[in-house]
Amino acid sequence: MPKGGPIKNPNTLIIATIGEPETLDPAWAYDTASGEVICNMYDTLIFFDREKVDSFVPKIAEKVPSVENGLVKDNGLTIIFPIRQGIKTHGGGTITPEDVEYSFERAIIQSRSHGPIWMLMEPLLGVYDLSELGNLSDPVEAAKVGDMIDKAVEVEGNNVVFKLAKPFALTAFLQIWSQTWASVVDKEAAVASGAWPGNKDNWVEVFAKYHDPEVPELQEADCGSGPFKLEKWEHGKELSLIRFDDYWTGPAKLERVVLKYIDEWSTRKLMFLQGDVDLCYVPRQYSSEVEGAEGITCVKNLPTLAVDAVFFTFNVDPNSPYLGSGKLDGNGIPPDFFSDINLRKAFAYSFDFDTYIKEALLGEAKHIPGPIPEGLPFFNPNQETYKLDLAKAEQYFKAAWNGQVWEKGFKIQILYNSGNIPRKTAAEILKHNIESINPKFHVEVIEVDWPTYLRAFVRSQLPVFIIGWLADYPDPHNFVFPFMHSNGDYASAQGYSNPRVDELVENGIAEINPDKRKEIYYELQRLYFEDVPSFIIDQGLGRHWARDWVKGWYYNPIYPGAPLSTYFYDLWKGY
């Protein structure tokens, strides 16, 4: 018998991790926990070719569009997807070209704040938010916007045709269209679950009801055609998927996948060691407790396209529960506390990057100067960056708010998501160093669950927050936009806005000359250091932990579940 012993639950893959999904609505989801589930419940038109981030295979589409096969026309402004016939849905229907058109139009109509749909709107409509096109509550302007959405995606026979508003790099377009926000939904099932019914006769009414809703229409719905169906979701505990036997390329090898959301490491560890779970999230500092254990394998030093950072909110929601007194009186902070650049610099100089990487990440990470990760084009390795310097931190604290911060002190709360030990460590490093500078400075480190954390982030309620960014697609634009553009996912929640930065970000994605792009992105990295809207604490190297009976795993850094899991369809258990 192999060293790992008899295979437990041979037809079920069990994953022990932290942080449950925020939603199962593909047009809403913008977190990796949600994406990991959605990419196995839904199919996209095309998908990544296993490990490759810049090569694609057809899924619901019969072909990957290219200039050579005639499916990319008009200098890249028309992109055509011929739709595969006969693909069955989980609800018993069949995917049609009309379902594809509906999926993209519905996503754009919903386009919730801080969601992923800006990536569809940028090439199709030339904007990041529908409000940029007109007043959605005005009948004339709403009709104009609705007409633009309608014309951006059209059905022509068995083809779905996308009309771009501006030139856009084809590889980046295909990368975006391979991700969960471009999932194709079964229109009939979606409408039955409360989604937009497809009417286009009263756009004011459509936008009022379905644009930027408080909650996703498909929160717990299954409107997919992917290899797995939703079986059950016990919030805070586990989510299970069951094999879809009518999947168009044949049923998956696994009958079931169960994701267990267990924040406590000791519980996950015991289950992993006993073989009760197959894949396990192992915090770096606990790796010695399972490394070398019989039946457990670990793949190390997996290069990521992900960074972690400490962010400052320039204008915190005044109703936030994390402001204390809400005043600069030593018992809290005012909502605009971090609008003073001196405070942002003081916090950045208070962080011990070397200790964090050594202790929290066991040295398996890099300290990079800005939001563009090493490994992407136009990364500047020589850009000045922040380093631990408590003397400089003190200097900036004394200058903040005309000396009032130093004189009165403050009490601030730094939140992290439950079970994320590296982020907890980062917050505690800040607490220790900042409190050592002035006895009037008080930092409280608070743990909350992942959905609560995301809701507070979207509502601009977190004065300081620590979060990561995994590439949506491997281009520097996908990092400078969320981190620096006033409409970006993080920058907009922070209230950070610099018109010069916005202009550079927009020019960077439109520019095709590599030398000019390099100039733009080098200047953006310099401005990131200068403005300090946030500061990068690491670009990590990933680890994959598994029982040795798990087969078929491969690594694609773009997958939402990576490096812990991969596309479930490709996995099985055996020796």
Summary of the structure (lengths in Angstrom):
residues: 575
radius of gyration: 23.9
end to end distance: 9.6
largest distance: 72.7
contacts: 2016
relative contact order: 0.15
helix: 35%
strand: 20%
